[in-house]
Amino acid sequence: MGFNRGISANVKLPPGSKSGGNSNIQQALTQIQGAKEIGRVTDIILNSNYPDIEKYGGLNGIGTIFFELNNVQNPGRGIAKPFYPQLSAYPLVNELVLLFKLPNNNIGRNTSEESYYYINMVSLWNHPHHNAYPNPITSTTLPDSQQKDYQQTEAGSVRRVTDESTEIDLNSPINPSQATFIERTNIHPLLPFAGDIMYQGRWGNSLRFGSTAKPTDINALNGWSEVGENGDPITIIRNGQPSESSDEGWVPITENVNDDLSSIYQTSTQKIPIQVASENYSSYITPPETPSQYTKPQVIINSDRLVFNAKTDSVLLSAEKSVFLGANSSLNFNAGNNMVLECSDIKFGDNTANESLILGDTFLDNLDVVFTKLDQLCTQLSLSTIWPAGAPVADGGVITIANSLKVDLATFKANMSSYKSKVSKTK
């Protein structure tokens, strides 16, 4: 028994029609073409505070949009669910979406019932921040601010964001808890290069699967293509464009490792011009190559602050050559129980240090023996009866010095435990 596969697999054929052949494919295409619509989003469900959310599936209704058909008088109020279950890229109010009529969850009841599903927003302005535009049929005139912001050019509709807000409704009109989208006029799209695959958020956050892009006889248009060969892969994760970006939000930019708020670079042959906080490698006899000059694979994480936290186990740092920790102010190490530094050659002060550390316990134990002997010697020296036949002491000051030294020795011995570190140990 055979089964239909592909685009015509779930198409219900009219009575008397035959299965198979190009006619089935053509019929399926015709059906899909007839089910395609363009809708303008009038509202969207994003949380459980949406009024009467249970009517739309409760929490399973998150992502559901309400729409009006584009360029239709009295368009009514349609409902559509996201087409992709794993991808959440929800539209804003007044953005356009592509709609399809497809089977719904009643498919198992062998009915012809269908529902609307929507996929990506229509890139009306080709801009990642938003692509909204009010219905020109129901809104015959636009406010002056919108006319300024949405200019028509001979090349097509290009969104040229001015320093004024468009004042278009971009949030749910009936759920105040969703009213969080504030339009910004300085969000720049990324400049693409041949072969790039990019994912851009609405706020200057992005993911680029790119490569070295070095035009012939032209300076590179980005900060990672000075060296290497075209096609050498690079992956850039960026969260936030430079805070000093221009207000010309329609002008594309590229990632900037030093000025972007936070970023991760995974390189292959690229040289990334990162300005690290400290390049003081004086502790090395042979310093490592600086990150900004390195042209082999490396991972760069750059932000104002980095936090590495292992909730239940350990943070492990390992390297074939060395692990460098450098700071312009201080290095601080805190351990709850113990700190172990195991090495065959440890240097403190600088890399030329050659004085050996003393084993504190052994040294003080032996010194205690010496002091005990010295104390006994001083006791004998302070007695005049030790001199032959009771002769006068050869130096009258010996007894005085001996008694004084006995006092000093007693003080030193009493405080001997305080000379030992309570936390640092050596071997």
Solvent accessible surface area in square Angstrom, and as a share of the most:
residue,aa,sasa,rsa
1,M,215,0.96
2,G,68,0.65
3,F,156,0.65
4,N,76,0.39
5,R,213,0.78
6,G,63,0.60
7,I,85,0.43
8,S,15,0.10
9,A,41,0.32
10,N,126,0.65
11,V,26,0.15
12,K,146,0.62
13,L,51,0.25
14,P,66,0.42
15,P,138,0.87
16,G,84,0.80
17,S,52,0.34
18,K,175,0.74
19,S,75,0.48
20,G,38,0.37
21,G,57,0.55
22,N,126,0.64
23,S,77,0.50
24,N,9,0.05
25,I,81,0.41
26,Q,110,0.49
27,Q,59,0.26
28,A,0,0.00
29,L,85,0.42
30,T,83,0.48
31,Q,82,0.37
32,I,64,0.33
33,Q,115,0.51
34,G,62,0.59
35,A,15,0.11
36,K,82,0.35
37,E,61,0.27
38,I,59,0.30
39,G,0,0.00
40,R,7,0.03
41,V,0,0.00
42,T,41,0.24
43,D,1,0.01
44,I,5,0.03
45,I,0,0.00
46,L,72,0.36
47,N,41,0.21
48,S,67,0.43
49,N,98,0.50
50,Y,6,0.02
51,P,58,0.36
52,D,94,0.49
53,I,17,0.09
54,E,138,0.62
55,K,146,0.62
56,Y,45,0.17
57,G,43,0.41
58,G,5,0.05
59,L,121,0.60
60,N,138,0.71
61,G,0,0.00
62,I,61,0.31
63,G,0,0.00
64,T,2,0.01
65,I,0,0.00
66,F,1,0.00
67,F,5,0.02
68,E,23,0.10
69,L,48,0.24
70,N,41,0.21
71,N,85,0.43
72,V,59,0.34
73,Q,125,0.55
74,N,142,0.73
75,P,32,0.20
76,G,53,0.50
77,R,138,0.50
78,G,21,0.20
79,I,78,0.39
80,A,1,0.01
81,K,89,0.38
82,P,39,0.24
83,F,89,0.37
84,Y,96,0.37
85,P,117,0.74
86,Q,164,0.73
87,L,98,0.49
88,S,79,0.51
89,A,49,0.38
90,Y,66,0.25
91,P,3,0.02
92,L,23,0.11
93,V,8,0.05
94,N,21,0.11
95,E,0,0.00
96,L,12,0.06
97,V,0,0.00
98,L,42,0.21
99,L,0,0.00
100,F,37,0.15
101,K,82,0.35
102,L,53,0.26
103,P,57,0.36
104,N,22,0.11
105,N,139,0.71
106,N,31,0.16
107,I,105,0.53
108,G,74,0.71
109,R,180,0.66
110,N,132,0.67
111,T,69,0.40
112,S,89,0.57
113,E,88,0.39
114,E,72,0.32
115,S,39,0.25
116,Y,43,0.16
117,Y,43,0.16
118,Y,9,0.03
119,I,40,0.20
120,N,92,0.47
121,M,50,0.22
122,V,47,0.27
123,S,66,0.42
124,L,55,0.27
125,W,12,0.04
126,N,123,0.63
127,H,10,0.04
128,P,30,0.19
129,H,0,0.00
130,H,0,0.00
131,N,14,0.07
132,A,0,0.00
133,Y,40,0.15
134,P,17,0.11
135,N,6,0.03
136,P,61,0.38
137,I,59,0.30
138,T,78,0.45
139,S,43,0.28
140,T,117,0.68
141,T,108,0.63
142,L,33,0.16
143,P,62,0.39
144,D,102,0.53
145,S,13,0.09
146,Q,11,0.05
147,Q,97,0.43
148,K,103,0.44
149,D,0,0.00
150,Y,10,0.04
151,Q,80,0.36
152,Q,119,0.53
153,T,44,0.26
154,E,188,0.84
155,A,101,0.78
156,G,32,0.31
157,S,52,0.33
158,V,52,0.30
159,R,3,0.01
160,R,82,0.30
161,V,2,0.01
162,T,35,0.20
163,D,114,0.59
164,E,69,0.31
165,S,54,0.35
166,T,0,0.00
167,E,118,0.53
168,I,14,0.07
169,D,101,0.53
170,L,12,0.06
171,N,37,0.19
172,S,10,0.07
173,P,96,0.60
174,I,86,0.43
175,N,2,0.01
176,P,115,0.72
177,S,51,0.33
178,Q,11,0.05
179,A,54,0.42
180,T,106,0.62
181,F,18,0.07
182,I,120,0.61
183,E,23,0.10
184,R,136,0.50
185,T,23,0.13
186,N,43,0.22
187,I,6,0.03
188,H,5,0.02
189,P,16,0.10
190,L,5,0.02
191,L,56,0.28
192,P,78,0.49
193,F,27,0.11
194,A,104,0.80
195,G,77,0.74
196,D,28,0.14
197,I,102,0.52
198,M,49,0.22
199,Y,132,0.50
200,Q,65,0.29
201,G,29,0.28
202,R,42,0.15
203,W,94,0.33
204,G,3,0.03
205,N,52,0.27
206,S,10,0.06
207,L,50,0.25
208,R,0,0.00
209,F,93,0.39
210,G,11,0.10
211,S,24,0.15
212,T,2,0.01
213,A,20,0.16
214,K,70,0.30
215,P,49,0.31
216,T,114,0.66
217,D,145,0.75
218,I,106,0.54
219,N,133,0.68
220,A,36,0.28
221,L,105,0.52
222,N,17,0.09
223,G,37,0.36
224,W,3,0.01
225,S,0,0.00
226,E,115,0.52
227,V,43,0.25
228,G,22,0.21
229,E,122,0.55
230,N,95,0.48
231,G,54,0.52
232,D,28,0.15
233,P,88,0.56
234,I,3,0.02
235,T,29,0.17
236,I,0,0.00
237,I,71,0.36
238,R,4,0.01
239,N,87,0.44
240,G,9,0.09
241,Q,13,0.06
242,P,26,0.16
243,S,89,0.57
244,E,158,0.71
245,S,23,0.15
246,S,58,0.37
247,D,85,0.44
248,E,87,0.39
249,G,0,0.00
250,W,75,0.26
251,V,57,0.33
252,P,60,0.38
253,I,42,0.21
254,T,30,0.17
255,E,8,0.04
256,N,59,0.30
257,V,7,0.04
258,N,50,0.25
259,D,79,0.41
260,D,8,0.04
261,L,97,0.48
262,S,32,0.21
263,S,5,0.03
264,I,57,0.29
265,Y,4,0.02
266,Q,78,0.35
267,T,15,0.09
268,S,21,0.13
269,T,48,0.28
270,Q,0,0.00
271,K,36,0.15
272,I,1,0.01
273,P,70,0.44
274,I,10,0.05
275,Q,143,0.64
276,V,48,0.27
277,A,93,0.72
278,S,17,0.11
279,E,85,0.38
280,N,101,0.52
281,Y,26,0.10
282,S,82,0.53
283,S,76,0.49
284,Y,44,0.17
285,I,145,0.74
286,T,112,0.65
287,P,76,0.48
288,P,54,0.34
289,E,105,0.47
290,T,32,0.19
291,P,35,0.22
292,S,20,0.13
293,Q,93,0.41
294,Y,65,0.25
295,T,55,0.32
296,K,129,0.55
297,P,98,0.62
298,Q,34,0.15
299,V,96,0.55
300,I,12,0.06
301,I,73,0.37
302,N,38,0.19
303,S,43,0.28
304,D,149,0.77
305,R,194,0.71
306,L,86,0.43
307,V,112,0.64
308,F,137,0.57
309,N,117,0.60
310,A,40,0.31
311,K,179,0.76
312,T,135,0.79
313,D,121,0.63
314,S,63,0.41
315,V,83,0.48
316,L,154,0.77
317,L,128,0.64
318,S,108,0.70
319,A,60,0.46
320,E,171,0.77
321,K,194,0.82
322,S,53,0.34
323,V,80,0.46
324,F,69,0.29
325,L,97,0.48
326,G,38,0.36
327,A,53,0.41
328,N,122,0.63
329,S,110,0.71
330,S,68,0.44
331,L,95,0.47
332,N,120,0.62
333,F,122,0.51
334,N,145,0.74
335,A,57,0.44
336,G,84,0.81
337,N,149,0.76
338,N,109,0.56
339,M,123,0.55
340,V,114,0.66
341,L,122,0.60
342,E,159,0.71
343,C,80,0.48
344,S,123,0.79
345,D,90,0.46
346,I,76,0.39
347,K,90,0.38
348,F,131,0.55
349,G,88,0.84
350,D,83,0.43
351,N,35,0.18
352,T,102,0.59
353,A,33,0.26
354,N,136,0.70
355,E,158,0.71
356,S,104,0.67
357,L,119,0.59
358,I,112,0.57
359,L,84,0.42
360,G,33,0.32
361,D,80,0.42
362,T,74,0.43
363,F,93,0.39
364,L,15,0.08
365,D,94,0.49
366,N,90,0.46
367,L,36,0.18
368,D,47,0.24
369,V,85,0.49
370,V,75,0.43
371,F,27,0.11
372,T,50,0.29
373,K,122,0.52
374,L,61,0.31
375,D,42,0.22
376,Q,97,0.43
377,L,95,0.47
378,C,4,0.02
379,T,48,0.28
380,Q,90,0.40
381,L,52,0.26
382,S,22,0.14
383,L,83,0.41
384,S,60,0.39
385,T,116,0.67
386,I,70,0.35
387,W,58,0.20
388,P,104,0.65
389,A,119,0.92
390,G,58,0.56
391,A,45,0.35
392,P,124,0.78
393,V,28,0.16
394,A,98,0.76
395,D,84,0.44
396,G,66,0.64
397,G,28,0.27
398,V,36,0.21
399,I,49,0.25
400,T,93,0.54
401,I,119,0.60
402,A,3,0.02
403,N,68,0.35
404,S,61,0.39
405,L,66,0.33
406,K,55,0.23
407,V,100,0.57
408,D,83,0.43
409,L,10,0.05
410,A,61,0.47
411,T,75,0.44
412,F,58,0.24
413,K,72,0.31
414,A,83,0.65
415,N,71,0.36
416,M,23,0.10
417,S,77,0.50
418,S,75,0.48
419,Y,122,0.46
420,K,78,0.33
421,S,62,0.40
422,K,157,0.67
423,V,131,0.75
424,S,75,0.49
425,K,158,0.67
426,T,73,0.43
427,K,226,0.96
